[in-house]
């Protein structure tokens, strides 16, 4: 966040410098308000660029085996350009590379889910999935695994059969 703030400030300074050079080239015929308007436009442009490129920059740095399951796009009236081109504000990714299953329970998978947000820290949660019954259980509070692979104290929640996270975990 701090780096983006510095980049935004420097974008404003650079655009004001370009406006100043244009003013000098034209023999100082441009109005005095051109430099502050150029600085403001450069800062707004940099902010918009950072919003739209965050998702791509973040997904490029994901380790191998972590796949994006779902994204959440946002539109807002305070950002009128998002009405035409929404931007990705949040997404969830599944670590399919380290997903585990027990030989006694072939329909169940244990995988780590990562939740990314534009201005939020990354959250990780282990989830247990039952692919046959389309259920999941969040294991944040922990669960007890028996020797045969069964889980006690799991709070199973029904999921739609076409849920992207369930589909991604069960296909791997």
Long-range contacts (C-beta under 8 A, 24 or more apart in sequence): 1-119, 4-50, 7-46, 7-50, 8-43, 8-46, 8-47, 8-50, 9-43, 11-42, 11-43, 11-45, 11-46, 12-39, 12-40, 12-42, 12-43, 12-46, 13-39, 14-42, 15-39, 15-41, 15-42, 15-43, 15-45, 16-42, 48-79, 48-81, 51-79, 51-87, 51-118, 52-85, 52-87, 54-87, 54-88, 54-118, 55-87, 55-88, 55-91, 58-116, 59-91, 62-93, 63-97, 64-97, 65-95, 65-96, 65-97, 65-98, 66-93, 66-94, 66-95, 66-96, 66-97, 66-114, 67-93, 67-94, 67-96, 67-168, 68-92, 68-93, 69-93, 69-94, 69-113, 69-164, 69-165, 69-168, 70-164, 70-165, 89-117, 89-118, 90-115, 90-116, 90-117, 90-118, 90-120, 91-115, 91-116, 92-116, 92-165, 94-165, 94-168, 94-169, 96-168, 96-169, 96-172, 99-169, 99-172, 102-148, 102-149, 103-149, 104-148, 104-149, 105-149, 105-150, 107-131, 107-132, 107-133, 108-149, 109-169, 109-170, 109-172, 110-139, 111-169, 113-165, 127-165, 127-169, 128-154, 129-166, 129-169, 129-170, 130-156, 131-166, 131-169, 131-170, 133-158, 134-158, 134-159, 134-160, 134-161, 134-163, 134-166, 135-159, 136-165, 136-166
